[in-house]
């Protein structure tokens, strides 16, 4: 056989003739060499890996981290405060100096510029926008915490017990859905106004009736969406084998919900909470725009936009800066929420 192969003419490398040896079946050893075992990862790790591949969501996450760092760090090192007034420096444009500040610079003194100009009372507008951003972020995060806590407890109880308990609890959710939240906020703001004026709590006095009513409304109304999402997940997993096994060994409903069900709803909880934050920020800004937000002189992005209406034709930058900050925060949270939804959705996996 070897002699025959030696006598066969060699193939010309310029020939287009196909070599049949290239189409022979692979041996078992060659097949095993091509097998690649994929890394075993948890659901959360896989979701975070998918989120990291979403460039738009990661850009929004970086923007939000930058905004949070600015809102937390900059007020501690900024040379101006949000209450500091100087009537001789009112309505300055960005990076513009007043006559007194120009004279101080000419005398060799260091004068920090007003990065975003000043308002009608000569207060530095940049620090007020930063403080307003801090208030809006605090409201959004606190609202998300309230929604998560109440929604998880209510939705898990409704979904686990089912039957008449689920029927009654879901009808209560339907009733709450029908309540106008803005009207409830206005009524609560009026109802607790006297309580705020007679309260000795410094926190209540600082926030004012508007902010207290906003937090109460979030606790009363805004958790229903989270409760419905958690209930749906609980209904889909409560008949799984591990839940039945826990029941068989005598585990209490509270332990089953806490140890086995809620961890399997974490994706829905994260997505709903992420989408709730921009909604809460927009609600707070809208109410502050109407004058029912934080108490004066504490700034809010909504109240800054409301105050800027008087000089919108002459000083449009007073409206542009808080409006752009609201737009940037809400858009970043929405896009990040969309990225989280895509990352945690098993139907979108390749």
N, C-alpha and C positions, 0 to 999 in steps of 0.2 A: 504493500500500500504506500509505503514511504517512497518507493522507487517511482511509482506512478506520479505522485505529487511532485517529485523532483523533475520529472520529464515534462510536466505541464508548463506551457508558456506563461510567463509573468504578465500580469495585467498592466497595460499602459496607463500611467497616472492621468493622462489627458482623456481617457475613455469615459463615456457616460454609462457604461455597463454597470448594473447594480450587483454588488457582492452579496450572494445569498447568505453568507455566514453572519452578516449583520442582523438577520431576521430570525436567527435560531432562538428558541425559548431559553429564558434565563434559568440557571440552575438554582437549587434551593439556597445554596450559600450566597449567591448573588442577590437573591430576593431578600434574605435576612439582612444583608448589608444596607439595603435601601430603606428598611423600616426605621422610622424615627418616632420615638415615644414623645408625645406632647407632655409638657409640664403640668402636673396636677395643681390647680389653683382653686381657691375658694370663690364663691359667687361675688363677694364684695371686692376681692382683689381683681377678679376678671372685669368687673364693672369699672373699677378705677383705671384699669389699663385701657379699656375702651374709651373712657372719658379723656384720658391723656392723649389719645389719637385725634380727638375732636379739637382742631386748632381754634375754631371760633369760641368754643366754650372755655378753653384754656386762656385765651386772650381776655375774655370777660372776667375770668377768675383773677387774673393778674391785675386788671383794672380795679376790681373791687378791693383786693388786698391793698393796692396803692392808696385808694381813697380812704380805707379804714386807717391805715398808718398815718396819713395826713391828718385825719380828724382826731386821732389820739395823740400824736406826737407834737404837731406844729403848735397848738395852743400853749404848750408848756414852754416853748422857746421863742414864740413870736413877741416882738417888742410892744405891740398894742393889745388892748383888751377890747372885748365886744361892747363894753359900757363906756369906754373913754371917749369923751366929747371934746370937740374943738370947733366952735362956731366960725372961726376964721379960716377953717380948712374945709368948709362944706362944699359938696358937689365937685370935688376934684376928679379929674379923669384918671384913668390908670397911669401910674408912674408920673403923675403930675405933682408938683410941690406948691404949697401956698407961699405967700410973700414972706411970712415969718420963717418958714422952713428954708426958703432960699437964702434969707439973711443969715440963718444959723449955719448953713453950709458954707456961705462966704466967709464966716468967722472961723471956719475950720472944724466945726462940730459935725459929728456923724448923724445923719438923719436917714432913717430907714424909709424907703419909698412906699407909697400906698399902691400895692400891686394891682388891686381892682378899683382904685379910687376911694372916694368917701361918699357918705350919704348926706341927707339934709341936715343932720346934726354934727357933721364933721367926724363921724366915727369911721374907722377903717373898715372898708367893706369886705376885704379879704377874710379877716378874722371872723366877721359876722357870718359870711357864707360857710366858713369851716365849722363854726359852732352850729349853724343850721343843719349842716350835713351830719354832724354828730348826733343831733336830736333826731333827725329822720332815721338814721341807721339804728339808733337805740330803740326807737318806736317799732321799726320793722322787725328787729331781732326779738324784742320782748313780745311782740304780737305773735311771732312764730312759735315762741316757747309756750305761750298760753294756748294757742291753737293745738299744738302737738300734745300737750298734757291732757287737756279736756277731750280732744278728739279721740285719742288712743283709748282712754278709759271708757268713754261712752260707746264708741264703735265696737270695741272688743267685747264688752258686756252684751251689747245687742246681738252681735253675730254669734257669740258662743252659746247663749241660752236659747235664742230663737223663739219660735212660737208666739205666744201672746206678749211676752216681754219684748221681743223684736218688733212686733206690730205696734205696740204702744209707743216705744221709744222712737221708731221711725216716723210715726204721725206727729210726734213733738218736733222732730227735725223738719218736717214739712211745714209746720206752723211757723217755726223760726225763720225758715226760708222766705216766707211771705212778708216778714216784717221789714219796713223800710229803715235801713241802718242809719242814714243821715238824719231822718226825723227822730229816731231814738237817741242819737247823740245830742241833738239840740235839746230834747226834753230832759235828758239826764244832766246836761250842762246847766240848765236852769234849776233843776231839782236839787243839785248838790252845791249850788253857788253859796247858799247860806251856811252850809256845813263847812265849806272851805274857809269862809270868812271867820268862822268861830273856832276853827281847828288850831291846835297848838303844834301840829306836826310840821316841821320845817320842809319836809319833802312835799307834802300836800300844798303848802303855801308857795313853794318854788314852782311846782308844775302848774298849779292853777286848776280851775274847774274843767277847762277844756280838755287838758291832757288826761285827767282822771276819768272823765266821761269816755274818752277814746279807749282807754285801757279796759274799762268796764264793758263797753260795747264789744270789743274784741273777745272778751271772756264770755259774753252772752250770745253773740251772733256768728262770729267768724269761724267757729270750730266745726260747723255742721258739714262742710265739705270734707274735712279730714275724717270725721266720724263715718261718713258714707264710704270713703275709700277703705278705711280700716275694716269696716263691717264686711264689705265685699271680699276682702282678702281672708278674713276669718271664716266666712261661710265656705270658701273654696278649700280650706285646709283643715277644717275641724274634723273631717271624716278620714283623714290620713291615718296610716297604720301607727305612726309614733304617738299620735294623739290618743287613739284607742288603747294603745299599750299603757300610756300614762293613766288613763281612766281605770284600766284593769288592775293596776297595782295600787289604786286608791289615792292618787294625787288629787289635791284640791283644785277646783276651777281656777282660783287665783294663781296657783303655781303653774298650771298648764298654760294659762294665758301669758304669764310673765316669762316662763322659761322656753316655751315651745312655739307659741303662736306669734307673739309680737316680734321676736327676732326674724321670723319669716316674712314679716310685713315691713321690714326696715326700708326696702327700696321705695315702696309707696309713701312711707312717712317722709323720707328725705326729699322726694320729688315734690310732694304737696307742700312741705314746709318751705322749700326753695321758691315755689311759685307764690306762696302767701306773703313773703317778705316784700316784694315790690308792690303788691296790692295794698298792704298796710302803709307803706311809705307814701304811696299816691293818695290814700285816704287822709293821712295826717296832713300832707301838704295842701290838699283841697280844703280841709277844715280850717287850717291855719290861714289860708287865703281868705276865708270868710270871717276870720277873726275869732274862731273858737278853738284855737290851738294853745300853744304855750303862752305863759304870762309875760307881759312886758317887764323888763327889757330883754329877756331871753329870746334870741332870734330863732326862727325856723325858716326853712326854704320857702314854704308857702307864705308866711308872713312877710318875708323880704320881697317876694314877688308882688304881694298885695300893696306894700308900701311904695313900690316902684311905679305903680300905675299913675300916680299924680304927675310925675315928670317923665313919662314914657317918651314924649316927643323930643324933649331937650336932653334927657340923660337916659338913653335906652340901655346903656350898659348895666344899670341897676336892675333891670329885668332880665337881661340876657344871662348874667352869671348864675343866679339861682335857678332859672329855668333850664339852663344847660346841665347843671348839676343834677337836678331831678331827672332829666332825660337820660343822662349817662348812667345813673344808679339803677333806674327802673329797667332800662334796656339791657344792662349787663346782667341783672338778676334774671330777667326773662330768658335771655339767650343761654345763660348757665343752667336754668331750669330745664330748657329744652334739651341741652346736652346731657343732663342727668337722666332725663326720661329716656333718651335714646340709649344711654349706656346701661340702664337697668332693665330695659325691655328685652326679654329673651327671644322674642320673635325677630329682632333685628340682628341677631348674631349670624356671622358667616359660617 
